[in-house]
Amino acid sequence: MPGPYSHHEGPPWGGGSWALHDPDAMRRGPSRALRLWVPVLLSAFVQLIGAFVVLRGGEHPPAVAALTLALSLAGPLALIAARRLPGPVVAVVAAVSVASLLFAASGGPPPLAFAFALAGAVVRGARVWAWVSLASAWVAVFAVSVIGDATLWPPPRLLGTTLGLVFAIGLGELLASRRARVAAFRSAAARRRQTAAEEERMRIARELHDVLAHSLSQINVQAGVGLHLAESQPEKAVEALASIKQASKTALDDVRSVLGVLRADGEAPRAPQPGIAGIAALVAQAAVPGAELVLDDALGGLEVPAPVGAAAYRIVQEGLTNVARHGVAVSRVEVRIAPEADGIRVEVRDDGRDAPFAPGRGLTGMRERVEQLGGRFEVVQDGGFTVRAQLPTGGARP
């Protein structure tokens, strides 16, 4: 699926590790506002309190006091733009923290805004900005502590602040990892839903193909018989018309049943799914010109799971349709259903003349049905045409 920019363009400047924008900027809700304003207000409160404590600890010129308060507020205020510009914000807050060290009274208050900026930048994908800003600020502070007035930031304070800022980045990495896992989970769930929808569409298309192909084939055969016998044997023509009426009614019922799953109001008729019990009627109603249809059902009343029974029914239906449409010199069609050690075997065999064939939608649909159930499917030409499917039942019951 195409992203927000074309395949030949990169992300906007500041994207990815140099992110200038928040990937979740389109989301709305109270939690979004809290994530924005809590760091701003909390860091402003802590740093202002720290600034007042620092100013009360000694005599400072008014300009230094004003600058200390201004720098204490500058970092928190910069966090307001952290959602849209996480990378530049962390750099600005780092510069403000270093300026507070150099120009504020007694090195300024603890740089809590810098910690929030670092964590936010990592969470929003601006890792390079965060690490570069932290390293640059640390080098500047270390240089001032070594070269300048070491009493402003003595080693314990320098070490504690460094550990706190590194902890902030680590917390940001943890939150970023959690966000990535949640995004991956949602993406996988969306793919599963899409796959399920595609499988359902394929199932409906396969059912419609089997129903319509078989019914229309039978209607075509019976119509040909009726036209051929209309003058010489009118009673046979009437029988053919009755068969056409019954085949069309059955086809309409089956189509309504298949399409009923597409209706949300539940008003569509829902006929039972065809199964093993319907194969005898299916064979009795089928018509192959000039051929005798024989059913050999050796199941002896065994019950099989509904999906297996439906697959067996559709395989017999499609097999008979193929014989009626493509069979050459067919005089006998045998349908066999027999139990096996781990399932049942379904065969549709004719004695017609062998002819080259290319697998079409019918054979492909039968193979897909069988393979979805974990069975085996094969087509054999040995003095006729045989469709054979072995369907596992997981233990058929008498």
C-alpha positions as CSV (number, residue, x, y, z in Angstrom):
1,M,0.0,0.0,0.0
2,P,1.5,3.4,-0.9
3,G,2.6,5.6,1.9
4,P,2.2,9.3,2.4
5,Y,4.8,10.0,-0.2
6,S,5.6,8.3,-3.5
7,H,8.1,5.5,-4.0
8,H,10.7,7.8,-5.5
9,E,10.5,10.4,-2.7
10,G,12.1,10.1,0.7
11,P,10.4,11.1,3.9
12,P,10.1,14.8,4.5
13,W,13.1,16.6,6.0
14,G,13.4,15.5,9.6
15,G,11.5,12.3,9.1
16,G,12.6,8.9,10.4
17,S,15.6,9.1,12.7
18,W,15.7,12.9,12.1
19,A,11.9,13.3,12.6
20,L,10.5,16.7,12.3
21,H,6.9,15.5,12.8
22,D,4.9,13.3,15.0
23,P,3.7,10.1,13.2
24,D,0.6,10.2,15.4
25,A,-0.2,13.8,14.8
26,M,-3.6,12.9,13.2
27,R,-4.8,11.2,16.3
28,R,-7.2,13.1,18.6
29,G,-8.4,12.6,22.1
30,P,-7.8,13.5,25.8
31,S,-4.8,11.2,26.0
32,R,-3.1,13.2,23.2
33,A,-3.6,16.5,25.1
34,L,-2.3,15.0,28.3
35,R,0.8,13.6,26.7
36,L,1.5,17.1,25.3
37,W,0.7,19.3,28.3
38,V,1.7,17.2,31.3
39,P,5.4,17.4,30.4
40,V,5.1,21.1,29.7
41,L,3.3,22.0,33.0
42,L,5.3,19.6,35.2
43,S,8.7,20.7,33.9
44,A,7.7,24.4,34.2
45,F,6.5,23.9,37.8
46,V,9.7,22.0,38.8
47,Q,12.1,24.3,37.1
48,L,10.4,27.5,38.3
49,I,10.5,26.1,41.9
50,G,14.1,25.2,41.4
51,A,14.9,28.7,40.0
52,F,13.3,30.4,43.1
53,V,15.2,28.0,45.4
54,V,18.5,28.9,43.6
55,L,17.7,32.7,43.7
56,R,16.9,32.6,47.4
57,G,20.2,30.9,48.1
58,G,22.2,34.0,47.5
59,E,22.4,37.6,46.3
60,H,22.1,37.9,42.5
61,P,21.8,40.9,40.2
62,P,18.3,41.5,38.9
63,A,19.4,40.7,35.3
64,V,20.8,37.3,36.4
65,A,17.6,36.6,38.3
66,A,15.4,37.6,35.4
67,L,17.6,35.5,33.0
68,T,17.4,32.5,35.4
69,L,13.6,32.6,35.4
70,A,13.4,33.1,31.7
71,L,15.6,30.1,31.0
72,S,13.6,28.1,33.5
73,L,10.5,28.7,31.4
74,A,12.1,28.6,27.9
75,G,12.7,24.8,28.0
76,P,9.1,23.8,29.1
77,L,7.6,26.3,26.6
78,A,9.6,24.7,23.8
79,L,8.0,21.3,24.7
80,I,4.7,22.6,23.3
81,A,6.1,22.1,19.8
82,A,7.6,18.7,20.6
83,R,4.7,16.8,19.0
84,R,5.2,18.3,15.6
85,L,8.9,19.0,15.8
86,P,10.5,16.5,18.2
87,G,13.9,16.7,16.7
88,P,14.5,20.5,16.6
89,V,12.7,20.9,20.0
90,V,15.2,18.5,21.8
91,A,18.1,20.5,20.2
92,V,16.6,23.8,21.4
93,V,16.0,22.5,24.9
94,A,19.5,21.2,25.1
95,A,20.8,24.6,24.1
96,V,18.6,26.3,26.7
97,S,19.9,23.8,29.4
98,V,23.6,24.7,28.5
99,A,22.7,28.4,28.5
100,S,21.2,27.9,31.9
101,L,24.4,26.4,33.1
102,L,26.5,29.3,31.7
103,F,24.3,32.3,32.6
104,A,21.7,31.4,35.2
105,A,22.3,31.7,38.9
106,S,24.3,28.8,40.4
107,G,24.0,26.8,37.2
108,G,20.2,27.0,37.0
109,P,17.5,24.5,38.2
110,P,17.6,20.8,37.2
111,P,16.9,20.4,33.4
112,L,13.7,18.4,33.7
113,A,12.4,19.8,30.4
114,F,15.6,18.4,28.7
115,A,14.7,14.9,30.1
116,F,11.1,15.1,28.7
117,A,12.4,16.4,25.3
118,L,14.9,13.5,25.1
119,A,12.2,10.9,25.9
120,G,9.7,12.4,23.5
121,A,12.2,12.7,20.7
122,V,13.1,9.0,21.0
123,V,9.4,7.9,21.2
124,R,8.5,10.0,18.1
125,G,11.4,8.6,16.0
126,A,14.0,11.4,16.3
127,R,16.7,9.2,17.9
128,V,19.6,10.9,16.1
129,W,18.4,14.3,17.3
130,A,18.2,13.0,20.9
131,W,21.6,11.4,21.1
132,V,23.4,14.2,19.3
133,S,21.7,16.8,21.5
134,L,22.6,14.9,24.7
135,A,26.2,14.3,23.6
136,S,26.7,18.0,22.6
137,A,25.2,19.3,25.9
138,W,27.2,16.9,28.0
139,V,30.5,17.9,26.2
140,A,29.6,21.6,26.8
141,V,28.8,21.0,30.4
142,F,31.9,18.9,31.0
143,A,34.1,21.6,29.3
144,V,32.6,24.3,31.5
145,S,33.0,22.2,34.6
146,V,36.7,21.5,33.8
147,I,37.8,24.8,32.3
148,G,35.4,27.2,34.0
149,D,33.8,27.4,37.4
150,A,33.6,23.8,38.7
151,T,31.5,24.9,41.6
152,L,28.5,25.5,39.3
153,W,28.2,21.8,38.4
154,P,30.3,19.7,40.7
155,P,31.0,16.1,39.8
156,P,28.1,14.6,41.8
157,R,25.6,16.9,40.2
158,L,27.1,16.4,36.8
159,L,27.0,12.6,37.2
160,G,23.5,12.5,38.6
161,T,22.2,14.8,35.8
162,T,23.9,12.7,33.2
163,L,22.4,9.4,34.6
164,G,19.0,11.0,34.8
165,L,19.1,12.2,31.1
166,V,20.4,8.8,30.0
167,F,17.5,7.2,31.9
168,A,15.1,9.5,30.1
169,I,16.4,8.3,26.7
170,G,16.1,4.7,27.9
171,L,12.5,5.2,29.0
172,G,11.9,6.7,25.5
173,E,13.3,3.7,23.9
174,L,11.1,1.5,26.0
175,L,8.0,3.4,25.0
176,A,9.0,3.5,21.4
177,S,9.5,-0.3,21.4
178,R,6.1,-0.8,23.0
179,R,4.5,1.5,20.4
180,A,6.2,-0.5,17.6
181,R,4.9,-3.7,19.1
182,V,1.4,-2.3,19.3
183,A,1.6,-1.1,15.7
184,A,2.8,-4.5,14.5
185,F,0.0,-6.2,16.4
186,R,-2.6,-4.0,14.8
187,S,-1.1,-4.5,11.4
188,A,-1.1,-8.3,11.8
189,A,-4.7,-8.2,13.0
190,A,-5.7,-6.1,9.9
191,R,-3.9,-8.6,7.7
192,R,-5.7,-11.5,9.3
193,R,-9.1,-9.7,8.8
194,Q,-8.2,-9.1,5.2
195,T,-7.2,-12.7,4.7
196,A,-10.3,-13.9,6.3
197,A,-12.4,-11.7,4.0
198,E,-10.6,-12.8,0.9
199,E,-11.0,-16.5,1.9
200,E,-14.8,-15.9,2.4
201,R,-15.0,-14.2,-1.0
202,M,-13.2,-17.1,-2.6
203,R,-15.5,-19.6,-0.8
204,I,-18.6,-17.8,-2.0
205,A,-17.3,-17.6,-5.6
206,R,-16.4,-21.3,-5.6
207,E,-19.9,-22.2,-4.3
208,L,-21.6,-20.0,-6.9
209,H,-19.4,-21.5,-9.6
210,D,-20.3,-25.1,-8.6
211,V,-24.0,-24.4,-8.2
212,L,-24.4,-22.4,-11.5
213,A,-22.2,-24.6,-13.6
214,H,-24.0,-27.8,-12.6
215,S,-27.5,-26.4,-12.8
216,L,-27.0,-24.6,-16.1
217,S,-25.3,-27.7,-17.6
218,Q,-28.3,-29.8,-16.5
219,I,-30.7,-27.3,-17.9
220,N,-28.8,-27.2,-21.2
221,V,-28.8,-31.0,-21.5
222,Q,-32.5,-31.3,-20.7
223,A,-33.4,-28.5,-23.1
224,G,-31.6,-30.3,-25.8
225,V,-33.4,-33.5,-25.0
226,G,-36.8,-31.7,-25.0
227,L,-36.1,-30.1,-28.4
228,H,-35.0,-33.4,-29.9
229,L,-38.1,-35.2,-28.6
230,A,-40.7,-32.4,-28.9
231,E,-42.4,-33.9,-32.0
232,S,-41.6,-37.6,-31.8
233,Q,-42.1,-38.1,-28.0
234,P,-44.0,-35.2,-26.5
235,E,-44.3,-36.9,-23.1
236,K,-40.5,-37.2,-22.9
237,A,-40.2,-33.5,-23.8
238,V,-42.6,-32.7,-21.0
239,E,-40.4,-34.7,-18.6
240,A,-37.4,-32.7,-19.8
241,L,-39.2,-29.4,-19.1
242,A,-40.1,-30.7,-15.6
243,S,-36.5,-31.5,-15.0
244,I,-35.5,-28.0,-16.2
245,K,-38.0,-26.5,-13.8
246,Q,-36.7,-28.5,-10.9
247,A,-33.0,-27.8,-11.8
248,S,-33.7,-24.1,-12.0
249,K,-35.6,-24.1,-8.7
250,T,-32.8,-26.0,-7.0
251,A,-30.2,-23.6,-8.4
252,L,-32.1,-20.5,-7.2
253,D,-32.4,-22.0,-3.7
254,D,-28.7,-22.7,-3.6
255,V,-27.8,-19.3,-4.9
256,R,-30.0,-17.7,-2.3
257,S,-28.3,-19.8,0.4
258,V,-24.8,-18.8,-0.7
259,L,-25.6,-15.1,-1.1
260,G,-27.5,-15.1,2.2
261,V,-24.1,-14.6,4.0
262,L,-23.7,-11.3,2.3
263,R,-26.8,-9.8,3.8
264,A,-26.6,-8.0,7.1
265,D,-30.3,-7.9,7.9
266,G,-30.7,-11.6,8.1
267,E,-33.7,-11.6,5.7
268,A,-32.2,-13.9,3.1
269,P,-33.3,-17.5,3.2
270,R,-30.6,-19.8,4.6
271,A,-31.0,-23.3,3.3
272,P,-29.0,-26.1,5.0
273,Q,-25.5,-26.8,3.6
274,P,-25.6,-29.8,1.2
275,G,-23.9,-32.9,2.4
276,I,-23.5,-36.6,2.0
277,A,-27.2,-37.3,2.3
278,G,-27.9,-35.1,-0.7
279,I,-25.6,-37.0,-3.1
280,A,-28.2,-39.7,-4.0
281,A,-30.7,-37.1,-5.1
282,L,-28.0,-35.2,-6.9
283,V,-27.1,-38.3,-9.0
284,A,-30.7,-39.2,-9.6
285,Q,-31.5,-35.7,-11.0
286,A,-28.3,-35.4,-13.1
287,A,-28.5,-36.0,-16.8
288,V,-25.7,-37.1,-19.1
289,P,-26.9,-37.7,-22.7
290,G,-26.6,-41.4,-23.6
291,A,-25.0,-42.4,-20.3
292,E,-26.2,-44.5,-17.3
293,L,-25.5,-43.0,-13.9
294,V,-24.7,-45.3,-11.0
295,L,-24.2,-44.5,-7.4
296,D,-22.1,-46.8,-5.2
297,D,-22.4,-45.6,-1.6
298,A,-20.5,-47.8,0.8
299,L,-20.6,-45.5,3.8
300,G,-23.3,-47.5,5.4
301,G,-24.8,-44.5,7.2
302,L,-21.6,-43.1,8.6
303,E,-21.8,-39.5,9.8
304,V,-19.1,-37.2,8.6
305,P,-18.3,-33.6,9.6
306,A,-20.4,-31.0,7.8
307,P,-17.5,-29.4,5.9
308,V,-16.4,-32.8,4.7
309,G,-20.0,-33.7,3.6
310,A,-20.3,-30.4,1.8
311,A,-17.0,-30.9,0.0
312,A,-18.0,-34.4,-1.1
313,Y,-21.3,-33.1,-2.4
314,R,-19.7,-30.3,-4.4
315,I,-17.0,-32.6,-5.8
316,V,-19.7,-35.0,-7.1
317,Q,-21.7,-32.1,-8.4
318,E,-18.7,-30.6,-10.3
319,G,-17.6,-34.1,-11.5
320,L,-21.0,-34.8,-13.0
321,T,-21.0,-31.3,-14.6
322,N,-17.7,-31.9,-16.2
323,V,-18.9,-35.2,-17.6
324,A,-22.0,-33.6,-19.1
325,R,-20.1,-30.8,-20.6
326,H,-16.8,-32.3,-21.7
327,G,-17.3,-36.1,-21.8
328,V,-16.7,-37.9,-25.1
329,A,-18.6,-41.1,-26.0
330,V,-19.6,-41.6,-22.4
331,S,-22.0,-44.6,-21.7
332,R,-21.6,-45.1,-18.0
333,V,-20.8,-42.7,-15.1
334,E,-20.0,-44.2,-11.7
335,V,-20.1,-42.2,-8.4
336,R,-18.4,-44.0,-5.6
337,I,-18.3,-43.0,-1.9
338,A,-16.3,-45.3,0.4
339,P,-14.9,-45.2,3.9
340,E,-11.1,-45.3,4.5
341,A,-9.0,-45.6,7.6
342,D,-8.8,-41.9,8.2
343,G,-11.7,-40.5,6.1
344,I,-13.7,-41.1,3.0
345,R,-12.9,-41.5,-0.7
346,V,-15.1,-39.8,-3.3
347,E,-14.8,-40.8,-7.0
348,V,-16.6,-39.7,-10.2
349,R,-15.6,-41.9,-13.1
350,D,-16.8,-42.2,-16.7
351,D,-15.9,-44.6,-19.5
352,G,-15.6,-42.0,-22.2
353,R,-12.8,-41.6,-24.7
354,D,-9.6,-40.1,-23.4
355,A,-9.0,-36.6,-24.7
356,P,-6.5,-33.8,-23.8
357,F,-7.7,-31.5,-21.1
358,A,-6.5,-28.4,-19.3
359,P,-7.6,-27.9,-15.7
360,G,-10.3,-25.2,-15.5
361,R,-12.0,-23.5,-12.7
362,G,-14.0,-26.6,-11.8
363,L,-11.0,-28.8,-11.2
364,T,-9.1,-26.0,-9.5
365,G,-12.1,-25.4,-7.2
366,M,-12.3,-29.1,-6.3
367,R,-8.6,-29.3,-5.5
368,E,-8.8,-26.2,-3.3
369,R,-11.7,-27.7,-1.4
370,V,-9.9,-30.9,-0.7
371,E,-6.6,-29.2,0.2
372,Q,-8.3,-26.9,2.6
373,L,-9.5,-29.9,4.5
374,G,-6.1,-31.5,4.5
375,G,-7.0,-34.2,1.9
376,R,-5.6,-35.4,-1.4
377,F,-7.0,-34.8,-4.9
378,E,-6.1,-36.3,-8.2
379,V,-7.4,-36.7,-11.8
380,V,-6.7,-39.9,-13.6
381,Q,-7.1,-40.9,-17.3
382,D,-7.1,-44.6,-17.8
383,G,-9.7,-45.6,-20.4
384,G,-12.0,-42.9,-19.0
385,F,-11.8,-39.9,-16.8
386,T,-11.7,-40.2,-13.0
387,V,-11.9,-37.5,-10.4
388,R,-10.8,-38.8,-7.0
389,A,-10.7,-37.1,-3.6
390,Q,-9.6,-38.4,-0.3
391,L,-11.1,-36.4,2.6
392,P,-10.0,-36.8,6.2
393,T,-12.9,-36.9,8.7
394,G,-11.1,-37.0,12.0
395,G,-13.0,-40.2,12.9
396,A,-16.3,-40.8,11.2
397,R,-19.1,-42.1,13.5
398,P,-21.7,-44.8,12.7
